[in-house]
Amino acid sequence: MEDARPRHEEIEEQWTDYAQQHLEGRKVVEVRYMSEEEGDTFGWHKRPLILIFDDKTVLFASQDDEGNGAGSLFGQNQTVGELTFPSL
């Protein structure tokens, strides 16, 4: 018998597992903006914030799933509330 869960729940579970495998428990060891040279390799005119983790994983935002441009990061914390890290 097939799993009765809707497809979107399966996809969410798959990507959540992927994120947990690569990011959970990691420590951010460096934060910087992408250099112009790095942005040029993607053909981007704007540069996103880069997070570098203790296992050398590099994470940065894209405007879409296809990597068509730099994206901004948004978040929240208990000290200042909303956080915005724009692409430059």
Buried (B, 14 or more C-beta within 10 A) or exposed (E): EEEEEEEEEEEEEEEEEEEEEEBEEBEEEEEEBBEEEBBEEBEBEBBBBBBBBEEEEEBBBBBEEEEEBBBBBEEEEEEEEEEEBBBE
